[in-house]
Amino acid sequence: MSEIQRIQSTERMSRIVKHNGTIYLCGQTAGEIDWDIQEQTRRCLTKVDNLLKEADSGRDRLLSVTIYVRDMKDFAAMNEVYDGWIATVEKPARACVEARMARPEILVEFSVIAAQ
């Protein structure tokens, strides 16, 4: 059986889980009342970059990205930032859905799976 490594664990979750050469990141949010969808997207993607680096991976190793957007009216603005972030690497599988968030100030959340 392959070892499962859990990094930055709390009583509720692990920020990074590594198994069989695959890295799973917990959902990344950046909800501040005065941040718009583009600033929240930038902050989330910076967190993703940092966690991938900690897990010995990177943007070029992305397998799948799931994006949860509080309101699809923000879809195009979020994509402007995301498209710039992903521009220089091979594209992962991706899904984007509208979702009710844990707090009203959270406009976007990213869930990422990557190869090590």
N, CA, C and O atoms as a MOPAC input file, in Angstrom:
PM7 MOZYME 1SCF
protein

 N      0.82900 1    -1.18500 1     0.00000 1
 C      0.00000 1     0.00000 1     0.00000 1
 C      0.87400 1     1.25000 1     0.00000 1
 O      1.89500 1     1.31200 1     0.68500 1
 N      0.45700 1     2.23700 1    -0.77500 1
 C      1.19800 1     3.48700 1    -0.84400 1
 C      0.92500 1     4.34200 1     0.38100 1
 O     -0.18400 1     4.38200 1     0.91400 1
 N      1.97700 1     5.01900 1     0.80400 1
 C      1.86000 1     5.91400 1     1.95000 1
 C      1.05400 1     7.15400 1     1.56700 1
 O      1.16300 1     7.65700 1     0.44900 1
 N      0.25900 1     7.63000 1     2.49400 1
 C     -0.45600 1     8.89700 1     2.33700 1
 C      0.21200 1     9.90400 1     3.25400 1
 O      0.33300 1     9.67500 1     4.45800 1
 N      0.64200 1    11.00800 1     2.68800 1
 C      1.29500 1    12.05700 1     3.47400 1
 C      0.34600 1    13.23800 1     3.58100 1
 O     -0.15500 1    13.73300 1     2.57200 1
 N      0.10000 1    13.68700 1     4.80200 1
 C     -0.78100 1    14.81700 1     5.05200 1
 C      0.05900 1    15.95800 1     5.64200 1
 O      0.79300 1    15.76600 1     6.61100 1
 N     -0.06300 1    17.14400 1     5.04000 1
 C      0.77600 1    18.28500 1     5.40900 1
 C     -0.12600 1    19.43000 1     5.85500 1
 O     -1.17100 1    19.68400 1     5.25600 1
 N      0.29000 1    20.11300 1     6.91000 1
 C     -0.47100 1    21.22600 1     7.49400 1
 C     -1.88300 1    20.77400 1     7.88700 1
 O     -2.88300 1    21.36000 1     7.47400 1
 N     -1.92700 1    19.73200 1     8.68300 1
 C     -3.21500 1    19.17000 1     9.10100 1
 C     -3.76000 1    19.86600 1    10.34000 1
 O     -3.01200 1    20.29900 1    11.21700 1
 N     -5.07900 1    19.96100 1    10.38700 1
 C     -5.79700 1    20.44700 1    11.55800 1
 C     -6.79300 1    19.36800 1    11.95900 1
 O     -6.80400 1    18.28000 1    11.38300 1
 N     -7.62100 1    19.66800 1    12.93800 1
 C     -8.65300 1    18.71100 1    13.34600 1
 C     -9.71700 1    18.52100 1    12.27200 1
 O    -10.50700 1    17.58100 1    12.34600 1
 N     -9.74600 1    19.40700 1    11.27200 1
 C    -10.78000 1    19.35500 1    10.23000 1
 C    -10.27100 1    18.89500 1     8.87400 1
 O    -10.98900 1    18.22100 1     8.13400 1
 N     -9.02000 1    19.25900 1     8.54000 1
 C     -8.53700 1    18.97300 1     7.18100 1
 C     -7.02200 1    19.06700 1     7.11700 1
 O     -6.35800 1    19.47600 1     8.06900 1
 N     -6.49500 1    18.67300 1     5.95700 1
 C     -5.08600 1    18.87100 1     5.62900 1
 C     -5.02400 1    19.81600 1     4.44800 1
 O     -5.82100 1    19.70300 1     3.51700 1
 N     -4.08600 1    20.74600 1     4.47900 1
 C     -3.96000 1    21.69100 1     3.35500 1
 C     -3.39700 1    21.00100 1     2.12300 1
 O     -3.72900 1    21.36500 1     0.99500 1
 N     -2.53500 1    19.99300 1     2.33900 1
 C     -1.93700 1    19.22700 1     1.24500 1
 C     -2.02200 1    17.75100 1     1.59800 1
 O     -1.71800 1    17.36300 1     2.72500 1
 N     -2.43300 1    16.92700 1     0.64300 1
 C     -2.38700 1    15.47700 1     0.79400 1
 C     -1.65000 1    14.92600 1    -0.42200 1
 O     -1.97300 1    15.26300 1    -1.56200 1
 N     -0.64200 1    14.06300 1    -0.16500 1
 C      0.14400 1    13.45300 1    -1.23800 1
 C     -0.05700 1    11.94100 1    -1.18900 1
 O      0.05100 1    11.31600 1    -0.13400 1
 N     -0.35400 1    11.36200 1    -2.36700 1
 C     -0.55000 1     9.91800 1    -2.44900 1
 C     -0.23700 1     9.45200 1    -3.87100 1
 O     -0.76000 1    10.00200 1    -4.84000 1
 N      0.60300 1     8.45600 1    -3.98600 1
 C      0.92500 1     7.86400 1    -5.28700 1
 C      1.35100 1     8.89400 1    -6.32600 1
 O      0.97400 1     8.78000 1    -7.49200 1
 N      2.11400 1     9.87800 1    -5.93300 1
 C      2.59800 1    10.88500 1    -6.87200 1
 C      1.57200 1    11.94200 1    -7.24900 1
 O      1.80700 1    12.74600 1    -8.15100 1
 N      0.43000 1    11.94100 1    -6.56000 1
 C     -0.61100 1    12.92900 1    -6.81400 1
 C     -0.76000 1    13.82400 1    -5.59500 1
 O     -0.69400 1    13.36000 1    -4.45700 1
 N     -0.96100 1    15.11600 1    -5.84500 1
 C     -1.09200 1    16.11200 1    -4.78300 1
 C     -2.49800 1    16.68600 1    -4.83000 1
 O     -2.98300 1    17.10100 1    -5.88300 1
 N     -3.13900 1    16.70300 1    -3.67700 1
 C     -4.48200 1    17.26100 1    -3.53600 1
 C     -4.38500 1    18.45500 1    -2.58800 1
 O     -3.87000 1    18.33100 1    -1.47700 1
 N     -4.87600 1    19.59700 1    -3.02400 1
 C     -4.87900 1    20.78300 1    -2.16900 1
 C     -6.29300 1    21.02900 1    -1.65700 1
 O     -7.27300 1    20.79100 1    -2.36400 1
 N     -6.38400 1    21.50700 1    -0.42300 1
 C     -7.69600 1    21.91200 1     0.09100 1
 C     -8.15500 1    23.14800 1    -0.67700 1
 O     -7.35400 1    23.79800 1    -1.34900 1
 N     -9.42200 1    23.46600 1    -0.58000 1
 C     -9.96400 1    24.63400 1    -1.26600 1
 C     -9.28100 1    25.90700 1    -0.79900 1
 O     -9.09900 1    26.12500 1     0.39900 1
 N     -8.90400 1    26.74500 1    -1.75600 1
 C     -8.20700 1    27.99600 1    -1.45400 1
 C     -9.14800 1    29.17700 1    -1.64900 1
 O     -9.72400 1    29.36000 1    -2.72200 1
 N     -9.29600 1    29.97600 1    -0.59600 1
 C    -10.13100 1    31.16800 1    -0.64400 1
 C     -9.32000 1    32.37400 1    -0.19400 1
 O     -8.24300 1    32.23500 1     0.38600 1
 N     -9.85100 1    33.55300 1    -0.46800 1
 C     -9.19600 1    34.79600 1    -0.04800 1
 C    -10.27100 1    35.85800 1     0.13000 1
 O    -10.27000 1    36.86700 1    -0.57500 1
 N    -11.16900 1    35.64200 1     1.04600 1
 C    -12.32800 1    36.51400 1     1.16800 1
 C    -12.15200 1    37.67700 1     2.12100 1
 O    -12.26600 1    37.51500 1     3.33600 1
 N    -11.87800 1    38.83400 1     1.58200 1
 C    -11.88900 1    40.07400 1     2.34900 1
 C    -12.98900 1    40.94100 1     1.76000 1
 O    -13.16600 1    40.98400 1     0.54300 1
 N    -13.71700 1    41.62300 1     2.60900 1
 C    -14.87600 1    42.39600 1     2.16300 1
 C    -14.53200 1    43.37700 1     1.05100 1
 O    -15.33900 1    43.56900 1     0.14200 1
 N    -13.35400 1    44.00700 1     1.09300 1
 C    -13.03300 1    45.02400 1     0.09400 1
 C    -12.28300 1    44.48100 1    -1.12200 1
 O    -11.85600 1    45.27700 1    -1.95800 1
 N    -12.10300 1    43.17000 1    -1.26100 1
 C    -11.44300 1    42.59300 1    -2.42700 1
 C    -12.48400 1    42.16800 1    -3.44200 1
 O    -13.45000 1    41.48500 1    -3.10000 1
 N    -12.29000 1    42.57300 1    -4.70700 1
 C    -13.18800 1    42.14100 1    -5.76400 1
 C    -12.78100 1    40.74700 1    -6.24600 1
 O    -11.81800 1    40.16800 1    -5.74200 1
 N    -13.51400 1    40.21700 1    -7.21600 1
 C    -13.26500 1    38.86200 1    -7.70200 1
 C    -11.85500 1    38.71300 1    -8.26500 1
 O    -11.24000 1    37.65900 1    -8.10400 1
 N    -11.33500 1    39.74100 1    -8.91800 1
 C     -9.99900 1    39.61400 1    -9.48500 1
 C     -8.92700 1    39.57700 1    -8.40600 1
 O     -7.98300 1    38.79300 1    -8.50400 1
 N     -9.05300 1    40.40300 1    -7.38900 1
 C     -8.06700 1    40.37900 1    -6.29300 1
 C     -8.15800 1    39.05700 1    -5.53000 1
 O     -7.13100 1    38.47600 1    -5.18000 1
 N     -9.36400 1    38.58300 1    -5.27400 1
 C     -9.50700 1    37.29100 1    -4.59400 1
 C     -8.91200 1    36.16300 1    -5.44100 1
 O     -8.26200 1    35.26400 1    -4.90700 1
 N     -9.12900 1    36.20900 1    -6.73900 1
 C     -8.56300 1    35.18800 1    -7.62600 1
 C     -7.04500 1    35.22700 1    -7.56800 1
 O     -6.40500 1    34.18500 1    -7.42900 1
 N     -6.45600 1    36.42400 1    -7.67500 1
 C     -4.98600 1    36.55300 1    -7.58000 1
 C     -4.46400 1    35.97000 1    -6.27400 1
 O     -3.49000 1    35.21800 1    -6.27000 1
 N     -5.10700 1    36.31500 1    -5.17500 1
 C     -4.66000 1    35.83400 1    -3.85700 1
 C     -4.78900 1    34.31900 1    -3.75100 1
 O     -3.89100 1    33.65500 1    -3.23300 1
 N     -5.89500 1    33.77000 1    -4.23600 1
 C     -6.08500 1    32.31700 1    -4.21200 1
 C     -5.00400 1    31.61600 1    -5.01900 1
 O     -4.43200 1    30.62700 1    -4.56100 1
 N     -4.71900 1    32.11600 1    -6.20800 1
 C     -3.74000 1    31.47200 1    -7.07300 1
 C     -2.32600 1    31.59900 1    -6.51900 1
 O     -1.50000 1    30.71400 1    -6.74400 1
 N     -2.03100 1    32.67000 1    -5.80700 1
 C     -0.75000 1    32.77500 1    -5.10800 1
 C     -0.65500 1    31.69700 1    -4.03300 1
 O      0.39300 1    31.07000 1    -3.87200 1
 N     -1.74600 1    31.48000 1    -3.29500 1
 C     -1.76400 1    30.41300 1    -2.29100 1
 C     -1.55600 1    29.05600 1    -2.94800 1
 O     -0.80700 1    28.22600 1    -2.43300 1
 N     -2.21000 1    28.82400 1    -4.07800 1
 C     -2.03500 1    27.56100 1    -4.80300 1
 C     -0.57200 1    27.38900 1    -5.18900 1
 O      0.00000 1    26.32300 1    -4.96100 1
 N      0.04400 1    28.41300 1    -5.76700 1
 C      1.46400 1    28.33600 1    -6.13100 1
 C      2.32500 1    27.97100 1    -4.92900 1
 O      3.19200 1    27.10300 1    -5.03200 1
 N      2.10000 1    28.61700 1    -3.79700 1
 C      2.89500 1    28.36200 1    -2.59700 1
 C      2.70800 1    26.94400 1    -2.08500 1
 O      3.68100 1    26.29700 1    -1.69800 1
 N      1.47600 1    26.45000 1    -2.07600 1
 C      1.22600 1    25.08300 1    -1.61500 1
 C      1.82400 1    24.06100 1    -2.57700 1
 O      2.39100 1    23.06000 1    -2.13700 1
 N      1.70700 1    24.29700 1    -3.86800 1
 C      2.32100 1    23.38500 1    -4.83600 1
 C      3.82900 1    23.32900 1    -4.64600 1
 O      4.42100 1    22.25100 1    -4.69000 1
 N      4.44900 1    24.47400 1    -4.43600 1
 C      5.89700 1    24.50400 1    -4.19000 1
 C      6.24000 1    23.70200 1    -2.93600 1
 O      7.19100 1    22.92100 1    -2.93600 1
 N      5.46800 1    23.89500 1    -1.87000 1
 C      5.70900 1    23.14500 1    -0.64000 1
 C      5.56500 1    21.63800 1    -0.86100 1
 O      6.21900 1    20.83800 1    -0.19100 1
 N      4.70200 1    21.26100 1    -1.80900 1
 C      4.45300 1    19.84200 1    -2.09000 1
 C      5.38200 1    19.29600 1    -3.17500 1
 O      5.16400 1    18.19300 1    -3.67600 1
 N      6.41400 1    20.05600 1    -3.54100 1
 C      7.36100 1    19.65400 1    -4.58300 1
 C      6.69500 1    19.48900 1    -5.94100 1
 O      6.96000 1    18.52800 1    -6.66300 1
 N      5.83900 1    20.42600 1    -6.27500 1
 C      5.16400 1    20.42300 1    -7.56200 1
 C      5.11600 1    21.85300 1    -8.07400 1
 O      5.83000 1    22.71600 1    -7.56300 1
 N      4.29300 1    22.11200 1    -9.06600 1
 C      4.17400 1    23.45800 1    -9.59100 1
 C      3.02500 1    23.55500 1   -10.57300 1
 O      2.37200 1    22.56200 1   -10.89500 1
 N      2.79600 1    24.74600 1   -11.03200 1
 C      1.71100 1    25.04600 1   -11.96800 1
 C      1.79100 1    24.17400 1   -13.22400 1
 O      0.76600 1    23.81000 1   -13.80100 1
 N      3.01300 1    23.84400 1   -13.64000 1
 C      3.19900 1    23.02600 1   -14.83800 1
 C      2.82500 1    21.55900 1   -14.62200 1
 O      2.87900 1    20.77000 1   -15.56500 1
 N      2.45100 1    21.18600 1   -13.41000 1
 C      2.09700 1    19.80200 1   -13.07400 1
 C      0.60100 1    19.66200 1   -12.74300 1
 O      0.17200 1    18.61200 1   -12.26400 1
 N     -0.18300 1    20.70100 1   -12.99100 1
 C     -1.61400 1    20.66300 1   -12.68400 1
 C     -2.32200 1    19.58100 1   -13.48600 1
 O     -2.08100 1    19.41800 1   -14.68300 1
 N     -3.19300 1    18.84800 1   -12.81600 1
 C     -4.03600 1    17.85100 1   -13.47200 1
 C     -5.46600 1    18.35600 1   -13.60300 1
 O     -6.08900 1    18.21300 1   -14.65500 1
 N     -5.98300 1    18.94800 1   -12.52800 1
 C     -7.37500 1    19.37300 1   -12.49700 1
 C     -7.53900 1    20.58500 1   -11.58600 1
 O     -6.92200 1    20.67000 1   -10.52400 1
 N     -8.38500 1    21.52300 1   -12.02100 1
 C     -8.73500 1    22.69200 1   -11.21200 1
 C    -10.25500 1    22.79900 1   -11.20800 1
 O    -10.89000 1    22.82700 1   -12.26300 1
 N    -10.82500 1    22.85600 1   -10.01800 1
 C    -12.25400 1    23.11200 1    -9.88100 1
 C    -12.40800 1    24.48500 1    -9.24600 1
 O    -11.80800 1    24.77500 1    -8.21100 1
 N    -13.21800 1    25.32500 1    -9.88000 1
 C    -13.40300 1    26.70000 1    -9.42300 1
 C    -14.86100 1    26.87600 1    -9.02200 1
 O    -15.77900 1    26.55400 1    -9.77600 1
 N    -15.04500 1    27.39300 1    -7.82400 1
 C    -16.37900 1    27.69900 1    -7.31100 1
 C    -16.50400 1    29.21900 1    -7.27800 1
 O    -15.70600 1    29.89600 1    -6.62900 1
 N    -17.50400 1    29.75600 1    -7.97500 1
 C    -17.72600 1    31.18900 1    -8.05400 1
 C    -19.06300 1    31.49700 1    -7.39100 1
 O    -20.06900 1    30.84700 1    -7.67600 1
 N    -19.06800 1    32.49500 1    -6.50400 1
 C    -20.31400 1    32.83200 1    -5.80400 1
 C    -21.39800 1    33.29000 1    -6.76800 1
 O    -22.56800 1    32.95100 1    -6.59100 1
 N    -21.02300 1    34.05500 1    -7.78500 1
 C    -22.00100 1    34.56900 1    -8.73500 1
 C    -21.38000 1    34.54400 1   -10.12700 1
 O    -20.30800 1    35.11200 1   -10.33600 1
 N    -22.03700 1    33.89700 1   -11.07400 1
 C    -21.49700 1    33.76700 1   -12.42900 1
 C    -21.35400 1    35.11500 1   -13.14600 1
 O    -20.73500 1    35.17900 1   -14.20800 1
 N    -21.90700 1    36.17000 1   -12.59400 1
 C    -21.66900 1    37.50300 1   -13.18600 1
 C    -20.18000 1    37.84700 1   -13.11200 1
 O    -19.70500 1    38.69000 1   -13.87300 1
 N    -19.43800 1    37.20300 1   -12.20200 1
 C    -18.00100 1    37.43300 1   -12.03100 1
 C    -17.13200 1    36.49000 1   -12.85400 1
 O    -15.90500 1    36.56000 1   -12.78400 1
 N    -17.75400 1    35.60900 1   -13.63100 1
 C    -17.03000 1    34.56900 1   -14.38200 1
 C    -15.94800 1    35.16800 1   -15.29300 1
 O    -14.79600 1    34.73600 1   -15.24900 1
 N    -16.30800 1    36.14900 1   -16.10800 1
 C    -15.35600 1    36.72500 1   -17.06200 1
 C    -14.20000 1    37.42900 1   -16.34700 1
 O    -13.04800 1    37.29200 1   -16.75900 1
 N    -14.49000 1    38.17200 1   -15.29100 1
 C    -13.44400 1    38.87900 1   -14.54700 1
 C    -12.49300 1    37.89200 1   -13.87100 1
 O    -11.28200 1    38.11200 1   -13.85100 1
 N    -13.03400 1    36.81100 1   -13.32000 1
 C    -12.18500 1    35.77800 1   -12.71200 1
 C    -11.29800 1    35.15300 1   -13.78100 1
 O    -10.10200 1    34.95800 1   -13.56400 1
 N    -11.88800 1    34.83700 1   -14.94800 1
 C    -11.12200 1    34.20900 1   -16.02700 1
 C     -9.98800 1    35.08700 1   -16.53600 1
 O     -8.96400 1    34.55600 1   -16.96600 1
 N    -10.13000 1    36.40100 1   -16.50500 1
 C     -9.04100 1    37.27900 1   -16.92400 1
 C     -7.78500 1    37.00900 1   -16.10000 1
 O     -6.68300 1    36.93600 1   -16.64400 1
 N     -7.95400 1    36.86300 1   -14.80300 1
 C     -6.81500 1    36.59400 1   -13.92000 1
 C     -6.33800 1    35.15400 1   -14.09500 1
 O     -5.14100 1    34.90800 1   -14.23900 1
 N     -7.26300 1    34.21300 1   -14.08300 1
 C     -6.91200 1    32.78800 1   -14.22000 1
 C     -6.17700 1    32.53700 1   -15.53300 1
 O     -5.16000 1    31.84400 1   -15.55100 1
 N     -6.68400 1    33.09500 1   -16.63100 1
 C     -6.06000 1    32.86300 1   -17.93700 1
 C     -4.61300 1    33.35800 1   -17.96100 1
 O     -3.75400 1    32.71900 1   -18.56900 1
 N     -4.33800 1    34.47800 1   -17.31300 1
 C     -2.96600 1    34.96800 1   -17.22300 1
 C     -2.08900 1    34.04800 1   -16.39400 1
 O     -0.92000 1    33.83500 1   -16.71500 1
 N     -2.65700 1    33.50600 1   -15.32800 1
 C     -1.91600 1    32.61500 1   -14.42700 1
 C     -1.54800 1    31.30900 1   -15.12200 1
 O     -0.47700 1    30.75600 1   -14.87100 1
 N     -2.40400 1    30.82200 1   -15.97200 1
 C     -2.22900 1    29.50900 1   -16.59700 1
 C     -1.62100 1    29.60600 1   -18.00300 1
 O     -1.39400 1    28.58400 1   -18.65100 1
 N     -1.36100 1    30.82600 1   -18.47200 1
 C     -0.99300 1    31.06300 1   -19.87600 1
 C      0.23800 1    30.30500 1   -20.35200 1
 O      0.27500 1    29.86700 1   -21.50200 1
 N      1.24100 1    30.13700 1   -19.50600 1
 C      2.52800 1    29.59700 1   -19.97200 1
 C      2.71800 1    28.11400 1   -19.71300 1
 O      3.80700 1    27.58400 1   -19.93300 1
 N      1.67000 1    27.43000 1   -19.24600 1
 C      1.79200 1    25.99400 1   -18.95800 1
 C      0.70200 1    25.21700 1   -19.69400 1
 O     -0.27000 1    25.79400 1   -20.18000 1
 N      0.88300 1    23.89200 1   -19.76700 1
 C     -0.15000 1    23.02900 1   -20.32800 1
 C     -1.40000 1    23.14100 1   -19.46100 1
 O     -1.30600 1    23.26300 1   -18.24000 1
 N     -2.54400 1    23.09900 1   -20.08100 1
 C     -3.79700 1    23.36000 1   -19.36400 1
 C     -4.33200 1    22.10100 1   -18.67900 1
 O     -4.35500 1    21.02400 1   -19.27400 1
 N     -4.76500 1    22.24800 1   -17.41500 1
 C     -5.36200 1    21.12000 1   -16.69000 1
 C     -6.82400 1    20.93200 1   -17.10600 1
 O     -7.40200 1    21.78300 1   -17.78100 1
 N     -7.40100 1    19.82300 1   -16.70100 1
 C     -8.85400 1    19.68700 1   -16.77700 1
 C     -9.42900 1    20.74800 1   -15.85000 1
 O     -8.81000 1    21.10700 1   -14.84800 1
 N    -10.61700 1    21.25100 1   -16.18600 1
 C    -11.15900 1    22.33200 1   -15.36600 1
 C    -12.67600 1    22.28400 1   -15.35100 1
 O    -13.31900 1    21.94500 1   -16.34500 1
 N    -13.23000 1    22.63200 1   -14.20200 1
 C    -14.66600 1    22.83600 1   -14.05400 1
 C    -14.86900 1    24.11900 1   -13.28400 1
 O    -14.06400 1    24.46800 1   -12.42000 1
 N    -15.94200 1    24.82400 1   -13.59400 1
 C    -16.27700 1    26.04100 1   -12.86800 1
 C    -17.77900 1    26.03200 1   -12.63300 1
 O    -18.57100 1    25.91200 1   -13.56800 1
 N    -18.15600 1    26.16300 1   -11.36200 1
 C    -19.57300 1    26.13600 1   -11.00600 1
 C    -19.90400 1    27.30200 1   -10.09100 1
 O    -19.04700 1    27.81200 1    -9.36900 1
 N    -21.15600 1    27.71000 1   -10.13600 1
 C    -21.65000 1    28.70500 1    -9.19200 1
 C    -22.00000 1    27.97900 1    -7.89900 1
 O    -22.62100 1    26.91600 1    -7.92400 1
 N    -21.60000 1    28.55800 1    -6.76900 1
 C    -21.81400 1    27.87400 1    -5.49000 1
 C    -22.04000 1    28.87800 1    -4.36700 1
 O    -21.49900 1    29.98400 1    -4.38200 1
 N    -22.83800 1    28.47700 1    -3.40500 1
 C    -22.98700 1    29.25900 1    -2.18100 1
 C    -21.72600 1    29.03500 1    -1.35100 1
 O    -21.29700 1    27.89700 1    -1.16200 1
 N    -21.14500 1    30.10000 1    -0.86600 1
 C    -19.88600 1    30.02500 1    -0.12700 1
 C    -20.13400 1    29.99600 1     1.37700 1
 O    -21.23300 1    30.28500 1     1.84900 1
 N    -19.09400 1    29.64200 1     2.11400 1
 C    -19.19000 1    29.54300 1     3.57100 1
 C    -19.43700 1    30.90800 1     4.22200 1
 O    -20.10400 1    30.99900 1     5.25300 1
 N    -18.89600 1    31.96500 1     3.61200 1
 C    -19.10300 1    33.33200 1     4.09600 1
 C    -19.43300 1    34.21700 1     2.90600 1
 O    -18.93200 1    33.97300 1     1.80900 1
 N    -20.25900 1    35.23500 1     3.08900 1
 C    -20.68100 1    36.05600 1     1.95300 1
 C    -19.54900 1    36.83300 1     1.27500 1
 O    -19.67300 1    37.17100 1     0.09800 1
 N    -18.46100 1    37.12400 1     1.97300 1
 C    -17.36100 1    37.87200 1     1.35800 1
 C    -16.47200 1    37.01100 1     0.46100 1
 O    -15.64200 1    37.54300 1    -0.27700 1
 N    -16.63600 1    35.69300 1     0.51800 1
 C    -15.86400 1    34.79600 1    -0.35000 1
 C    -16.53900 1    34.76700 1    -1.71400 1
 O    -17.69500 1    34.36400 1    -1.84300 1
 N    -15.80000 1    35.20100 1    -2.72700 1
 C    -16.33400 1    35.26500 1    -4.08400 1
 C    -15.88900 1    34.10500 1    -4.96000 1
 O    -16.53700 1    33.78900 1    -5.95700 1
 N    -14.76800 1    33.46300 1    -4.58200 1
 C    -14.21400 1    32.39400 1    -5.41000 1
 C    -13.41700 1    31.43000 1    -4.53600 1
 O    -12.83800 1    31.82500 1    -3.52400 1
 N    -13.39600 1    30.16700 1    -4.93900 1
 C    -12.61200 1    29.14800 1    -4.25100 1
 C    -12.03600 1    28.20100 1    -5.30900 1
 O    -12.71200 1    27.85000 1    -6.27600 1
 N    -10.78000 1    27.79600 1    -5.11100 1
 C    -10.09200 1    26.91100 1    -6.04300 1
 C     -9.73200 1    25.59500 1    -5.35700 1
 O     -9.18000 1    25.59000 1    -4.25600 1
 N    -10.04300 1    24.49900 1    -6.00400 1
 C     -9.65700 1    23.16800 1    -5.55000 1
 C     -8.75500 1    22.57100 1    -6.62600 1
 O     -9.12100 1    22.54100 1    -7.80100 1
 N     -7.58000 1    22.09800 1    -6.22600 1
 C     -6.53500 1    21.74100 1    -7.19800 1
 C     -6.00700 1    20.32700 1    -6.93700 1
 O     -5.82700 1    19.90400 1    -5.79500 1
 N     -5.76700 1    19.61600 1    -8.04400 1
 C     -5.08100 1    18.33000 1    -8.02300 1
 C     -3.90300 1    18.45600 1    -8.97900 1
 O     -4.04900 1    18.95700 1   -10.09400 1
 N     -2.73500 1    18.00000 1    -8.53700 1
 C     -1.52500 1    18.11000 1    -9.37200 1
 C     -0.68500 1    16.83600 1    -9.25100 1
 O     -0.83000 1    16.06600 1    -8.30200 1
 N      0.17400 1    16.63700 1   -10.21000 1
 C      1.15400 1    15.57100 1   -10.13300 1
 C      2.37600 1    16.08200 1    -9.37800 1
 O      2.67900 1    17.27500 1    -9.39700 1
 N      3.06500 1    15.16900 1    -8.72100 1
 C      4.25500 1    15.55800 1    -7.99000 1
 C      5.41600 1    15.69500 1    -8.94100 1
 O      6.52500 1    16.02000 1    -8.51800 1

